[in-house]
Amino acid sequence: MLQQKVPLTWTIPPVTHLESREIPECCSRAAKSLTRQVLEATTDQKAIIFQASPGSGKTFIASFIHCQSWLKDTVFVEIDCAQLPKDETGQITLNGLFGDLHTRGVIEELKQGTLLIDNVHLLSHKERDRLLTLLKKRESSANQVRLILASPTAIDSQGADIHRIRLFALSQRREDIPLFANYFLKKICQKQNRPILQLSQVVLRRLVSYDYPHNLAELEIILTRAVLMTPLAETVISEQALWSVQAKKNTFRLDLLEYVPGLRQFLLSKWWLKPFWWLHMALFIPLIISGLMGSHPRGQSLTLNIFWAWWWPFYLLLFPIVGRLWCAVCPFMITGEWIQKISLWIYPRQLRAWPNKWLNQWGAWCVWGGFLVIYLWEKLWDLPHSAYLSTWLLLIITAGAVLFSLIYERRLWCRYLCPIGGMNGMFAKLSMIELRATEQFCGQLCTAKACQKPTGASNVTFAEALPQEGQASKGCPIYSLPAQLSNNRDCVLCMGCIKSCPNRSVQLNLRFPAADLWENHRGFAAEVALLLLLLGGVFLHNSQAFLSWFGFGYLPVDFEHFLVAVPTAIALLSLPAITIYVTHKISQLLDPQLPDYVTMAYVYLPMTLAANLAYYLPSLITESGKILPIFAQNIGFQGLSLPSLTWGMEVAHFVQGASLLAIVPLSIFILVKISQRPLLSNLPHLGLMIGFVGLFFRLMVF
């Protein structure tokens, strides 16, 4: 090919010195269509119009067409309209391109070759029409200069016979990113005379999930910098070399699978999850038997001690740390799953698909109704002091899991109908841990879909793969797709997707607590109703003290006075919903731009968790440490003197107060993040939150 500069009397970029070009073989539909169009454009001399955003490879494609056409031995020139001179009115002028009475234009100077004119959209309508008129005239001209016009927006060809080629942004063809990355990596390494580096799976995940505002040009710059930052002794580019390449949804996240030694290996091993199932069932079955057979009072019952002094406090403490992890080892659903397997072995059949439409509409309301019944049963029949009734509560929840497991596939009860599961999903939004997957990676590069449906073991091909990756899978037990999770509500952290994923796309992220509540959160009325019910439960648990403030301490809240107790209990449970609603209406009078009631109600989610935890903390601190003597007494060894570890109520009150105070800064932060309004606009909500804290102090601490 002729390599020279065109002698011009005005300033344009130098002629590109072209080498033989080849297009990387891409796999996206857009890339395949582009390849067909480009190859077709090499067969004739028609003008071409590119619709292409900056950095999308216009020069590369244009030069490829030039090199493959019969003009390959002539010159290739690129002109950027953004760099052309302007007239006295500030408009870009094309006089240098067309020439005038005193000078020849660039087209006349070229005589033969390819001319790429970029950023045509910057021209005035007059100059653009002038250029398009030239384009149409050249259809019948003997001049051998091929015109290629490029613009990020569509250009009207005014009826000219042309090739129209659209170059999609890199973010619209993510399937091609690994191929382009390897292409650029090979090119950069060869230029620097070093062995070709490899991309680890975590680096590839970063590259695929990034949005690339400047397209291929930015990808090349990123990889050039990464190669320069990689020591000569290394063969793989590290994640740290791509610190600036981060998808928005991974901002302020740390993937624990990459940074905690041995965590990935443990979650992939046989030690997770089934051994924990056996351990839980080994505790659950004797606990149920003990509760049904025993009639010990609260201080002597093993069932009551484990359920009310151990399970409830630690269960609530888990939510801010590991979210809904309890559901992965829940004995209710383990029982349901085991019985489901046994029933299918005895009577093989096709289990029913989920009625998703009905469940999405009414499932959460069933959870709310179930919790309302539990609250009334707990308070009126004093479940915390009745091992027999507490056991029946556990059995009823287990029966629900078993019944729906016999009818429907997977874990419908867990996702939609379990009262405990509904509470878990809501409080899990406060967790510092989240399980997510790279949506762009899973949606466009994965063919196994092992996290969605039952599959056999997958072939894992990336270099740093562990032997246990790509395991056979039954699909997500609650039909969640990791790449589509926007919050923690529908993930039980069973880690099955980590075991089955052949692409290492799944991340277990450490994040800011409660991030779900302000990052594209979509609340709904039934979940808000459950939130407010649980906050009302704190008033119900402390009903005697609360009612006595208003002179109603004489009102009984027990089953013996059922007709009085039920309305009283419902009124106490409804109190937060009413007060928050009134407060929100006052806030909207001050600032009409505040979000709606359902959205703003989530501001009180951290306080709901903290207040419920504060209620159960005295049981944890003053009772849980007696478990060894109680265990010995329940199995008939009353005379054994076993150690116990308990503290007084003073310690319990201190921890209660600290828990309530600690939640205030987080609640204020969430208030501002959710409302997206100044703190002054939220003064009524701020006042109510502080009022709730003071009220709970008075009820439970002082």
N, C-alpha and C positions, 0 to 999 in steps of 0.2 A: 504494500500500500504506500502511496506517496505521502511522505511526511514533510510538510512545509508550512510556513506561515503565509497567510494571504496578505500582501502589501496593501494596507489601508491608510487613508489619511485621517481617520478618526479612531477613537479608542474602543476596542472590543476585546473580550478575553482571547487569549491565544488559541490557535487551532489545537484540538485535542490530538495527542499522539496515540493512535490506537494500536492495540495488539489484537491478536486473534481472541475473540470473545466466545464464551460458551455459557449458556443459561443453565444453572443448577436444576436438576430434575426435581420438580416440586410435586406435592401430593394434594394440595387443596383444589377444590373445584374451580375457584377463581384463577389459580395459577395455571391450571390445565387449559382453561379457556383463553387466558392471555397468551400462552405458548402457541395455540392454534392461530390466533390473530396475528401474532408477530411473524410466524413462519409464512403466513399468507401474504403479509406485507413485504416480504423479501422477494416475492415473485414478480413484482411490477415496480413502476416508478410513480404511482399515485401519491399525492400529498397525504400526510397523516396528521390527525389531531389527537393529541393525548389529553385525557382528563386525569390528572395526577396531582396528588398533594406533594408538598416539598419533601425531598429525601426518599421518594418512593422508587427511585431507579430509572428516572426518565432518560438521563444521559446514557446509562448502561444499555437500556433497551434500544434507544435510538442508534447507538454505536453498533450494537449487535445487528440491527437491520441493515445498517450501512455496510458492515463487513460481509454480510451474507448476500448482498445485492450485487448487481453488475457494476455498481459504482465503488466497489471495495478498494480499487487502486487510486481513487481520487481522495480529495480532502474532506474532512468532517469539521464543521464549525458550529459552535454553540454560542448563542447570544442571549443574554439575560436582559429582558426589558427593564428590570429594576435598575440596571446600571447604564442605561442609555441616557443621553443628554435630554434636557427639558427646554422648552421654549420660554418666552417671556411670561407666559400665563401659568407656568408650572406644569404644563402637560408634556408627557413623554412624546418625543418626535421621532419619526422613522426616516427622516431625510437621509441619514447616513446609510440606511438600508436600500432606499430607492435611488439615491443620488440626486444631483441637481445639475444646473447649467455648468457648474465649475468643477465638480468632482463626480467620479463614478461611484455608484453604490456597491455594496458588498456582493450583491447577486451578480452584477456585471463583472466584478473582479473575479468571482469564483469560477464562472463559466461551467465547471463540472464539480459535482460533489453533493454533499448533504448538509443542509442548514437547519439546525434546531433552534427555534425561537421560543424561549421559556417565558413564563409569567405574562402571557398575552392579555390576561384579564386586567392588567394594570394600564393598558392603553385606553385612550379615549375612544368613544364610539366612532369618531371620524377616522382615527388612525387604524382602528380595528377593521372598519369597512374597507379602508384602503388596502390593508393586508389581504383581506379575503378576496377582494377584486383581483389582486395579483395572483392569488392562489387559483382562481377560476381561469384566468388568462393562460396560466402555465399548462393547463390541460391540453391546449392545442399548440403550445410553443415548442420550438426545437431546442430551447435552452435545457441543459442537462443538470440543473440544480434541483435537487429534491427538497421540498419544504416540509418541515415537521413543526407544528405549532403545539405548545403545551400550556395548560392552564389547570388550576385546581377546580375550576367550575366549568360547566358545559359551555361550548362555543357553537354558535349557529354557523354551519358551513355554507349557508345561503345557496343550497342546491348543488354545490360542487361535488364531483365524484372523488371521494376520499376514503381512506381507511380511518375509522374512528376506534380508538383503543382506550379502554379505561384501566388505569393502574390502581388497584385497591390499596388502601392503607395497610400497613403490616398488621395492625390490630384486628383487621378484618380477615386475615388469612394466617392465623396462628399455627396451623398445621405445618406451614412452611418455615417457621422460625428455626427449628432444629437443623434443617437442611442449609438455610442461609448462614446460620451460626457456624456450622462446620466448614462451609465454603470460605467464609471470611477468616476463620481461625487458621485454616490451611494456608490461605494467602498471606496472612500477617506473619505466621511463623516462618514461612519460606522467605519472606522479605527480610526477616531478622536473623536468618540463618540459624534457626534453632529447631529441635525436634517438634513435631506437631503435637500440641497439647490436646488433652481430652476434656470434655465437659462432664462434671459429675451430675448426678440426677437432681440434686438440690439446686445446682446452678442452672441447669436446663429448665427446672420449674420456675425459677426466678425470671429467666429470659422469656418464657412463654407467657407468663402472667403480666408482664409489663406492657404498658400501652403505647410506647414509642411515638411521641408527638412528632418526631422528625424521621420516622420510618427507618428504611434501610441504612440511611446515612448515620443515624444515631446508633443502630445496632453495630455497625462497623467501628464507630468511635468507642463504644462501650467495650467491645472485644479487644480493640487495640490497647486501651488502657489496662484491661485485665491481663493481657499478655505481658505488658511492661511491668506490672506489679508482681508477676509470678516468678519466683527465683528459678534460675537455670536448672537446678537440681530437681525441681518438681515436674511431674508429668501430667498433673490434673489441675485445672484452674479451681481455686478455692472459692467458697461462698463470700469470704471477706473481700476478694478482689472485685466483687460486684455489689459492694455495699450501697451504691446509689440506685441500683435497679430493684425497685420494690413496688409491688402492686398496692393499690390504695387500701385494700382490705387487710393487708398484712402490716400496715403501719403500726408501730409500737407493739409488735408481736415478736415472740421468741419461740422458735420451734424446739420444744423439749426433746423431741426424738433425735435432733441433731446435736444438742448441747449437753444432754445428761448422759454420761457414759453408761452403756448397758441397758438403757431403758427400751430402745427398739428391740434388742435381742430378747429381753424379758417378755415384752408384749407379743412377740412372735413365737415364743416358746410354748410348750405344753403346760407350763406352770400358770399361764393365764389363758383361760378363765375358769376352767372346770374344777380345779382343786378348791377354789373359793366357793363354788356351788356345794361341793360335798361338805365343806366346813360349815357353811350356813345351815344346810339341812340337818347336819349332826347336832346343831344347837336348837334349830327350830322345832323339830319333832319332839324332843324331850320337854321343851318349853310348853308346847301345846298340851302334852299329856299331863304335865305338872299342873297347868292351869285348870284343866277339866277335873282333875281328881282332888286337888288341894282346896282347902278352905282357910288358909292362913291369912291373918291380917296383913296390912301393907308392909309393916316392918319385918315380917317373917316369910313373905311369899317370894320365891325365886322368880316366878313369872312377872309379878308386879315390879320387882326390883330391876329386872332386865328391861322390861318394856318401858316403864315410866322414868326410871332413874338413869338408865344407860342408853337405850335406843333413841328415845326422843331427843335428849340434849345433843348427843354426838351426831345424830342424824341431821339436826338443824345446823350444827357446826360444819358439816361437810359441804353444804351448798356454796358458801363463798369460796371454797377451795377447789373442789372437784365436781361441782354441779350435780348432775343426775347420776353419778356413778353407782349409787345404791341400787338403781333399777337393774344394773347389769348383774347383780348378785342377789336380787330380791327372792326370798324363799317362796313368795306367793306365785311368781311366774315360773320359777324353777319347777314347782309342783305341777303347774299347768302344762309346761312343756314336756315333762316326763310322762304325765298321763296321756298327753296327746300322742306321743311316740308309741306308748303301750297300746292305745286304742287303734292306731293305724296298723300295728302289727297283728292285733286280734281281728280287726275288721278293716281291711284295706279299702280306702275310698278317697275321693277327691274332696278336700276341704274347700269350703266356700271362699270366694273372693270377698274382700271387704266392701261393704256398702258405703263407699267414701262420701258420696254426696250427702247422705243422711248424717253420717258421723261428723263431717266438717261443719254441718249446720247445728247439730244438737248434742254432739259428744261432750263438748266442754260444759254445756248446761247440765248434763247428767252428772258430771264430776262435781259441779257446784251443789246440785241437789244431794248427792251422796255425802258431801262434807257437811251440809246442813243437818242431815239426819244423824251423822256421827257426833256432831257437837251437841245436839239435843239429847241423844242417848248418853253421851259421856257425862253431861251435867246432871240430867234428871235422875239417872240411875247410878251416879257416882262411880264410873268405871275405874278411875285411878285407885280405888280401894276395893275393887272386886276382881279377883283373879279369874273367876269363872266367866264374867261378862267381857272382860278384856280379851280373854281367849276366844270367845265367840266372835268378837269384832275381827280378830285376825282370821278366823275360819271363814267368815262371810266374805272377806276380801279374797281369800284363797279360792273360795267356791266360785266367785266371779271369774277369776283367772282360768280355773279349770273348765267351767262351762263354755266360755267363749273359745278356749283352745280346742275343745272337742268339735266345735262348729266351724270356726274360721281358721284360715291359715295364719301362720306366724303369731305375732303378739298384738292382736287388736286391743285386748283389754289394757295392756300397758300404755299404748299410745293414746287411746281415746276415752276410756271409761273408768279406769282405776282412780279413785279419789286421791290416794297417796301419790300416784303417778302424775296426776294433774298438778298437785302442789309441787312435786319435784320439778316438773318442767318449768313452772313459773319461777321458782326460786333459783333454778339453774342459770337464769339470765344474769344473776349477780356473780357468777363464778369467775375466778381468775384463770380458769382453764377452758379452752374450747377445742373441739375437734372440727377441722375444716379440710377441704381439699381444693386444689387449684382448678377452678371451674373451666378455664381455658384448656388446661391439660386434659382433664377428664372428658370434656365434651367433644374435643376435636382431635385428640391424639390417641385416646384409649379405645380399643376394640374389644377388650375382654368383658367389661361391664360386670366384673365379679362382685362389686359391692351392691349391685341391683338385683341380680338373679342368681339362682343356683348354677354354679359352674365347676368344672374340674380344675385341677391345678393348672396355672398359667405358666407359659414360658417367659422367664425373666431374663432379659438380655443385657441390661446395663452393667457396666464394669464392676461397680462396687456392691452389687446385689448380694444379699445374704442368702444362704441355702433355704431358709424358711419362708422367704417372700414368695408371693404368688400362690398361696395355699388354696386348696379346694374350698368353695364357699357355698353357703345356702342363701346368700343375700342378706341384706339388713333385716333383722328381726322385726323392726317396726316400720319398714318400707321408707326409710329416709335415705337420701342421696347426699353423701358428704359434700359434694361440690355445690349443692343447692341449699345448704344450711345457711340461714341468715341469723339464727340465734340458737341457743342451747336447748330450747324447749323439746325438740324432737330427736335428741341424741342421748342414748343411755350409756355411752362410752364403753360398749362391750368390746371395742377395738377389732371387731371382725373385719372391718374394711382395711385396717392396717395389715392384717394377716394375708388378705386375699389380693391386695393391690399389686399388680405387676410393674407399676411405673413409679412407685414411691411418691405418689401424689398427695397422700394424706398427711396432714400436719396436726400435731398436738401442741397447741400454742399456749404460752403464758402471756396474759394480756392484762390490761387495766380492769379492775373489778367493775361489774355492771355495764361493760361496754355495749352489750346487746341493747340497752335501753335507749341509746341515742344514735346508734349507727344503723340508719334505715329501719328503725323498729316499727313494726305494725302491730299495734295492740288490737284487742277485740273485746267486746262487751262481756262475754261469758268469763273470760280470764280476769277482767277487772272485778267482776262480781265475786269471784273466788278470792281475789286479793283483799277486797274490803270485808268479806266474810271472815277471813283469817285475822284481820286486824280487829274486827269485832269480837273474835274469840277471846282476845286478851281481856276485854271488858266482861265477857261471860265468865271466864275463869276467876275473875275477881269481883263477881257480882255483889256479894254481900257487902264488901267494903265500899264499892261504888254507890250502891243504892242507899246505903246509910247516910251518905253525904247529903242526900236530898230528902231524907226523912222516910225513905221507903225500905229501910233495912228489915222490916218485918215481912216483906214479900217473900214467900218460899219459892225456891227454884229447885223442886224435886218432883219425882213421879207421883208422890202421894197427893200433891196439889196440882195435878196435871193441867187443869183448865186455866189456872193462874200462871203456872210456871212457863208454859209454852209461849204465850204472848209476851211475857217478861223477857224470856230468853231471846226471842226474835227481835224485840225492841233493842236489846243490848247489842245483838249481832249487827243490827242495821245502823247503829249510831255513827260509825265512821263514814258510811256511804252518804248519810244525810249531811253531816258536818262538812265533808269534803266537797259535796255538790254545792252547798250554800257558799262556801268559801270561794269556789271556782267562779260562781256567778258574780260575786263581788269583785274578784280579780278581773273578770272580763269587762266590768264597768270601768275599771281603771285603765285597762288595755285591751281593746276589742281584738287585737291581733294574737292573743294567746291561743294556743291549740285547744281542741275540744276537751270535754270532761274525761273521756276514755283515755286519751293520750296523757293528760296531766295526772291521772290517778296513779300511773306507774311511778311517779315521784315518791310515793309512799311505800313502795315495795321493800327497800332496805329497812325502813322502820318497822314494817310488818314482821320481817324476819327477826330483827333485833328484839322486838317486844315479846314475840313468842319464845325466843331463846331465853330471854330474861325470866320468863315465867317458869321454865323448866330447870334453870340453873341451880336453885336450892336443892332440888332432888338429886342432881348430879353431885353437888358438893357435900351434902349432909347424909345421903343414903347410899350412893353407888359403892362406896368403899366398904360396905358391910356385906358384900356379895359372898365372900368365903364362909363366914359363919352362917349366913342364910342358906347357902347351898348345903352345908353339912347338916343343918337342921332339917332341911327338906328331904334328905335321903336317909334320915334316921339316926344321925350322929349328933344328938343334942349336947352331949357332954364334951365335945371337942372344943378346945380353946384356940380358935384360929385368928390370925391377925386381921385387923380392919383399919381403914384409913379414911377418916372423915374430918371435916372442919365444921365450925359453928356457923350460925346464921349471919354473924357479923361479916365473915368472909364472903358468904353468898351474896349479901347485900352490896358489898363493895364490888364484886364482879358484875352483878346486875347493873349497878350504876355506871360502871366503866363501859359496859356493852352499849347501854343506851346513849351515853355521851359520845362514844366513838362513832356512832352512826350518823350523828348530826352533820359533820363536815361533808361526808359522802352524799347525804341527802340534799344538802344545799348545792353541791356541785351538780348533781343529777337534775335538780330543779332548773338550774340555769341552762344546762345542756338540752334538756327536753323542750323547755319552753322557747329557747332561742330568743329570749327577751331579757332586758336588763333586770337586775335583782329588784329594783324599785317597783317594777310591774308585778313582781311576784311576792310582794310584802304580805298579802293575806295568806298565801300558802306557807310562806316562811313562818309567819306567826302561828299558824295552826300546827305546823310540825314541832315548833318549840313548845307549844301548848300540850301536844300529845306526850312529848318527852317528860315535861313537868308532871303531867297527869300519871304517867306510868311510874315515875319516881314515887309519887305519893301513894300509889296503889301497892307497889311491890317492894320499894326500898325503904321508905321512911315508915 
